[in-house]
Amino acid sequence: MPSDSVAQETKTLKVGDSAPDFTLSTAKGTSDKEKVSLSDFRGEKNVVLVFYPFAYTPV
């Protein structure tokens, strides 16, 4: 029976593992690019990802 669980389709990273590449849309007016990928920064800059809820949304 196929599962729709994302957890079964993804790999858990351990400390020291490289993050998989991903692409995200940029906020309007913050970049000359419409989309940016993690690989754009690999070997060039350190990247910190921060996730936080929007105001007035349930957590």
Buried (B, 14 or more C-beta within 10 A) or exposed (E): EEEEEEEEEEEEEEEEEEEEEEEEEEEEEEEEEEEBEBEEEEEEEEEEEEEEEEEEEEE
